Amino acid sequence: MKIIFLDIQGVLYINDYKRSLEQKGLNAFDIYGPKFAPPCVQNLEKLIETTQAKIVMSSSWRIMGWERAIALWQDRQLPGELISLTGQFPDLNRGGEIYQWLQENGCHNEPPTITQYVIIDDNNTMLQSQQDNFVQTNTHEGFTQTNLQQAIDILNRPRPNQKTDTDLPK
């Protein structure tokens, strides 16, 4: 299974989009908080369509709890399947929380149930070992086409020691 560790602020929710709605006299909020920028959501949808990855919310938005997070996903008709939230550990940064989730959810099973993962976030508080799986967004632009391609490349690359077509006998 491929996993997307998804931040919200600076990835799907960007202040520039909120301001543009307000300038047009439109409501920038709903019962869940600020609305997400459609181009960012569309790029997430393309990522999921291309990779079949599942979503784990690593954002501070996860403090709303599982039931409310699922309701947010359904009510806003967001793409993909939200399967989990990372835990909240006051002594760990985001990278540590993601590491903990991976340890608890089959990253090291044989064979691994998690075959590949990407972390999409606007802040780099990831562990050194996670840097190759990290896509950093610009807080003003959110999840862009460039970020989308980076995430696709990460999720579709072979695992270490995984045979590719070029490794197969002729």
N, C-alpha and C positions, 0 to 999 in steps of 0.2 A: 504494500500500500504506500502511496505517495502522500505526503503531508505538507500542507501550507500552514506555517505558524504566522497568523495574521494579526498585525497591529491595526488599529482603526484610525486614530488621530494621526494626520500626516500621510495616510495611505488612502483611505476611502473618504474620510472627513477632512476637508481642507478649508481653512478660514476664507480663502479667496472665493470659494463657491458660496459660502454662507453670506459673505458681503454682497455678492452679485445678486442673490435672491432678495436680500433686504433692500438693495438699491432699486429693484423692480417692484417693490412693495409686496413681495411674496413672503410667506412664512418659511423661515429657514429651519424650523424645529417641528418635531412631532412628539408623541408621548415618550419616545425613546431618547430624544435629544436632537442634536443637529443632524440635518439630512446629509446624505452622502453625495458626492459629485458623480453624476452619471458616467462620464468617461472613465473614471477610476473603477467603478462597478463593472462597466463593460469590459475593461481589461482583465479584471478578476474572472469574469465569466469566460473570456477567451482562454485564460490560463487553465481553468478547470476543464473546459471542453478539450483542450489540447493534451492535457496530462492525466485527466481522470483523478486528480488529487482530491483529498478530503481536507477540511479546514479545522484547525485548532485555534481558537481565539487566544492570543497571547497578550492582547491589549488590556490596558487598565479598565476598559469597558467590561471585562469579565466579572468585575465586582458586582454587576447587576444580578449575577447568579445564572444558573443553567436554564431554568424555565423562562426567564425573561430574555435571555440571549436567543433561545430557540424562537420565542415569539417575535423578537426583532427580525430574525432571519425570515420567518414566514410572512409577517405582516408587510415587510418592505420588499418581499419577493426577491431576496438576494440570491445570487447563484451558488450552486454547490451544496454540499452537505456539511453542516457544522456538526462535528462528532465529539468535541470536547473543549474544555477550557484548561489552560495551564493553571497550576496551583498558585497560591499566593503565599510567598515566603518572605517575611520582612527583612531577612538577612541576605537574600539573594537578589541579584539584578535580573533583568529580562533573560539574558543568556543562561543564567543559573536556573531560572524557572523552566526554561525550555529543556535544558539538560536533564533536570529532574523528571519532566514529563516523559522524555525519551527513555530514561532508565526504567520508568514504571510501566511503559506501554509497548514493550516488545521490540525495541531497537536492537537488542543483542540476542534475540531468540535465534535458534538455528532451525530452519532458515528464518531470517529476519522477517517479522510481519511489517516492519517499516522498511521499505526498500530505498527510499530517497526522501529528503525533506528540503524545504526552502523556508527561510525566515524573511518576511517582508515587514520592514519597520523603518521609521524615519530617524530613529536614534540608534546609534551603534553601541549598545551595551552587551554585545555578544562575546562569548568566550573565544579565545584564539582558535580553538578547534572548530568553531562554527563559522568562521569567516568565509570559507569557500561555499557555504550554503546561505549566505546573507545577501539580500538585495536591499540597499538603502534608498529610500525615496526622499524626494525634496518636499519639505513640509508645505510649500506653496503650490506644488503641482500634483502631489499625491502619486498614485500608481500609474505611471506613464507607459507608453508603448515600449520605450527603451527598457524600463524595469520589467515589463511583461516578457520581453525576449530573454533578458537575463534569467528570470525565474523559470521559463520554459527550458532553457539550456541546462540549468541546475537539475531540474526534476527529470529530464530525459537523458542525462548522462549515465553511463554504466556505473554500477557500484564497483568499488575496488574488488579485484579478483573475479569480476563477472565477465564471462566470455562475450565478445562482440562478434559480429559477422566476420571481421578480419582475423579473429582468433581461431575460427573453425577450420578443421582440416579441409584441404582442397579435394 
